[in-house]
Amino acid sequence: MARIRQSLTPSKALSLVNSIIDVVSKRCQKYELNRAKWTTYDIFSDMYTHTYDEMHDAGVCNKLEKSVWMDKAGNVCTEEFLFGYKVTHEMIHPEMCVVGDEVGGNLCMKGGGHIGGELLLTENGMVPQRKAS
């Protein structure tokens, strides 16, 4: 902007930067240290491939002939409005799918709160995570 003779004051520059990025500060959520070892792209890709194969065999979804981009609402869109990766399957019976998450009753410190009220930067709508033993 200085090159076009539209210099910014520091406060206006901060406002501009804040309007461009979508970052907020939040308390972190701790996760188990071992999770960092097995949460790799290859492992998740393999898991999803097998899951989609099973869902297709069960008649819950159809494999698309060609991958498509979708927006946040789940509508097919152009690459300009995409949200996430290309979609390879179409859900036919989402009501037949059960989604679960691991739970534990061990002496893990992952639910031990945050350190002295410390906030971490993260994308809006996300929860920052920190390793815990």
Secondary structure by P-SEA (a helix, b strand, c coil): cccccccccaaaaaaaaaaacbbbbbbbbbbbccccccccaaaaaaaaaaaaaaaaaaccbbbbccccccccccccccccccccccccccccccccbbbbbbbbccccccccccccbbbbbbcccbbbbbbcc
